[in-house]
Amino acid sequence: MIEYGFTDRAGRAIGLAGVTDENWRAVADIAPRDDQRRFVAALAARYLLLSWRGGDWNSLAVTADDAVVGHVMWAYDDGDGSHWIGGMVVDASEQGKGVGRAAVRVLARWLSERPGFREVRLSYHPDNTSAAHLYESIGFTLTGEREDDEVVAALSTRATDKAGHPGPTD
């Protein structure tokens, strides 16, 4: 379990856990709100398959007080030395509670502690204003690059340190 003291608005500890024989079904069943399906998969099962069969991505369960409430993936790009966040889905019933924000912060901090860390990157559709606001509020800035039809944002080492430590308003 990866935890750094981040909580959601209800005070639940938000962490990340490996996908195991015990929790993979709960992770696979994670579903976003219907209006988000143009930006993310209808079920996290698609991302699990991508990480298991695709080679580069690593899936993690997002937990709130040890209950599975979401999914997120990470990868390392040996071409430019960056770490990527992808495939984040918070279950529709858990949205609006600060789970996504805390999960990104936990993962960014954990990635920043990996050997050779340079920056965290992610991409999102430019019409996904909720994602844009979330990532910008954490410290991600647009790079000007694109991945297919998505914009790329990065969190530098310095910004990761700022975003990665819980403060009085977290």
N, C-alpha and C positions, 0 to 999 in steps of 0.2 A: 504494500500500500504506500502510495506517495501522498504525503500531506505536509503542509507548511503553515497551518494555522488559519487558512482562509475559510470563511464561513459564508453561507448564503444569508439572505435577509431574515430568515427564521432562526438563525444561529446554528444551523446544522453544519458539521464539519464536512467540507468538500474535499474529496480526494480522488486519486486515480489508482486503478488496480488493473493488473493483467487480466486478460480474458481467459477464463479457466473452464474446466469441465462443469464446475458448479454454477457459473454465472453467464455462460455464453448465450443461453436462451433468453435471459432477461435483457442482455445487451442487444441481441438480434431483434427483439420486439420493440425497441425504442422507436417511437414515431413522432415526427414534428407535427405542428399544426398544419391543417390542410392548405392554408395560404402560403406556407413556406416550401411546399413541394416543388416549386419551380426552381428553387435554389439548392435544395438538398434531397437526398434519396427519401423515398416514402417510408422506408424502414432501415434501421442501422444494419440489418443483415447484409445489405449490398456492400457496405464498407468493410464488414467482417470478411466477406469473400474476397474483396479487393486486397485486403492486407494478407490474407492467408494464401492467395493464389498469385498476387501481383508482384511480390518480392520486396519492394522498397518500403511499403508502409507497415507500421506497427500499430495495432489497435489497443486501446485502453478503455476500460469501463470508467465512467464518471460516477462517483458515489456521493451520496448525502447521508451522513451517519451510517455508512456501510450498505445502504440500499442503492441498487443500480438505478440511476436517473438519466443516464446519457452515454454517449460514445464519442471518442475523439481518436484521431490517428496522428502519428508523427513519423517523420522520415528525415534522413540525413542526405544531403546532396553533396557527394564527394567532388563534384565539378567545381563548386564555388565555396564549399565549406559551410553552407548554411543548414539550419535545421528548419523543417517545415511542419506546420500544423494543418491538418486537413480533416475532412469528414466529421466535423463536429455536429452532433445532433443531441439536443436536450429534449426529453419527452415533453409532449404538449402539456401534460398535467403539471409539469415542473417549471414551465417557462414563466418569466416575470418575477422570479424569486431570487435572482442573482447567482444562479447555479452556473450559467455559461461564463459569466465574468470570472467567478472564482476558479472554474476549471481551466480557463485560458491562463490565468495567473499562476496556478499550480504548475501547469505544463511548461510555461515559459521559464519559470524559475528552475524546474528540474532540468530542462534542456540546457539552460545556461551553466549548469554545473558539469556538463559532459565535457570530456577532453576535446580541446580544439574548438570550443564554441566560439562563434563569431557573431551570429545574429539568428533571430527567429523570423521566418517568413510565413505568410499565408496568402491565400487568394480568395476573393469573393466576387459575386456578380455586382456590377456597379448599381443595379437597381435595388439591391438588398440593403436598404438604408439602416435597418436595425443592426445588421452586422457591421456596417461602416461606422456607426456611432459607437458600438461596443468596442471595436478594435482601436478606434481613435482615442477613446477615453482611457484605454489601458496604456497608450503610448505608441501604437503602431503608426507609421507614416507611409503614405503611398510612395512607391519607388519609381513610378512612371512606366514600369514593365507590365506586361500582360501574360497571362496563361490562358490560352484559348480565348473565351469571352469574359474572363474575369480579370480584375485589377489585382496587382500584387502589393502587399504592404509588408513592412519590415519593422522589427523591434531590435534596436542595437543593444550591444552589451551594456552600455550605460543606462539606457532606458529599461532594459530587463531588470537591472538592479533596483531601479526605482519602482517598477511595476511588480516586482517579485517579492517585496517585503510588505507584510500586512501593516497597516497604519491604524490610527484611531478611528477612521471612518469606514473601515472595511468590515 
